[in-house]
Amino acid sequence: MIRERIEKLLNLSDTFKLMLFDQFSFSNVFSYSSILSEYGFKIIYYVNVEAFRVKYEEEIKLSEERIAVVVNSDIYVPYDIQQKFRKVNLSLAVLFPMLHAKTLTKYILDIDLISFAYDSCYADASTAEATEKFITNAVYAKSTIEMYCSEKTKHLLSLCKRAARYTDWIAIAKLKAVIHYYGAKASIETDSSFVDEVFAGFINMSYASLSSELSSVSPAIITKTLGMICGTNTDKTTLIVIDGMSLFDFEAISRSFVGIDFEFSGSFALIPTTTPISRQSLLSGKYPRELEKPFSLVNEEKEFKTAGQKLGYASNQIQYVRGYKPNISQFAKLVAVIINDVDEIVHGQRQGRLGMYNDMHLLGKNGELQGLIKLFIESGFDVYITADHGNTPCVGVGNFHSGIELQTRSMRMAVLKDFADKHCLLDEYTDEYAGHYLDKSFRYFVCKPGVTFGSKNEQVMAHGGMTIDEVIVPFIHIKGAK
């Protein structure tokens, strides 16, 4: 796979001074800096000949530290300095010499799968036509994807066994989404139910502490999103909220992001993972217990504008809009855009992940999201995309309409007033949730993985529970768009 292929090329175990020539912005293909850091390298970026000469003589020449100097291929490096480092060129052409590098750039999001299949490339396929044929016939072959998903599922299990921090779970959620994405692509059943069994332990033990976690990559919990994205040096910021979009959904949608460069991480949604609770928390910067009406969206726009004013924006600089063609004010500097397509597809979906895979591809291909992103980029906005919750495949276990006093209920959760008696369906198919960040005067019940309230034995996509697919949502920072 791509990481192992890069590690082998860099040969980091036996290297102390490395000069890495990043050709054609290979860092956009794979973030190798994390590998360098894991091997104990101090990373220095070579951007100026004179300044680096001083740094080399004063700090690097006699240092016993592991040092990796990253150089753009078009910058001159003096010969005497080069001789003190082990030099490595890193590019698609170097990693995959039998394939056509420019053609590979069209399939960057599949580069790990391509790397997995590359060892079966026995003949030269370095022309564009031959590379396209190899990708179609070998990389995307059902047998290749089946073996790839099997290997990745083993890795997923090992990650679950040693997961400790919330960032470990974001990595697990992203890998799980990739496995299910390729599984749906090849119509392969993949079992990753073991993930939710371990994830439940993390939720019980550590979810309550997410509010104190700090990160420059993505907010640990979506309540902290506005504070993070508005704390940058950017004058204008847009947050596109795609209601109900899971990591799996974004894997499918992003395959159509032609000319859009982005950083992809994740955040934890609010549990129960319903739109009123979680999206209000996202747009207000408040936890549900601080909201006047946490089970209703009636105050959502008002809460967002209040949050924007607390962050220093004037009232006429804050906009809350919906859809792909919003009318943006010339004064706007903080904009929230609500997109409902994915959630509507989720609630009408009867073909499971395969249906979501097909529908998300169509949603990506229609180009409306890309057009929205480019509209804001061209208007000088810093653009972020996230979701209020994800979704998960479920089977209906029946419904209840009376006999208990409810505050609210959705497909996978129920909130009981005070200490009302439970319905038998709650006893059998739900777990009581501790109510972190919620009003403790209510009792919260969320469905177990794989089941939902509704027509018995009906297969649906749903949300409201606390599986990893519902709780960890995409957090995307758009770096540029052509």
Secondary structure, DSSP 8 states (H G I E B T S, - for coil): -HHHHHHHHHTGGG-SEEEEEETTSGGGT--THHHHHHTT-EEEEE--HHHHHHHIIIIITT--S-EEEEEETTS---HHHHTTSEEEEESHHHH-TTB-HHHHGGGGGGHHHHHHHHTT--S-B-SHHHHHHHIIIIIT-HHHHHHHHHHHHHHHHHHHHH--SHHHHHHHHHHHHHHHHHHHHTT-----HHHHHHHHHHHHHHGGGGGG---SSS-SBGGGHHHHHTTSS-S-EEEEEETT--HHHHHHHGGG-TTEEEEEEEEE--SS--HHHHHHHHHHS--GGG-S-TT-STTHHHHHHHHHHHTT--GGGEEEEESSS----TT-SEEEEEE-HHHHHHHT--SHHHHHHHHHHHHHHT-HHHHHHHHHHHTT-EEEEE-S---EEEEE-B---SSS-EEEEETTEEEEETT----HHHHHHEEEE--TTS-TTEEEEEE-TTEESBSTT-EEEE-SS--HHHHEEEEEEEEEE-
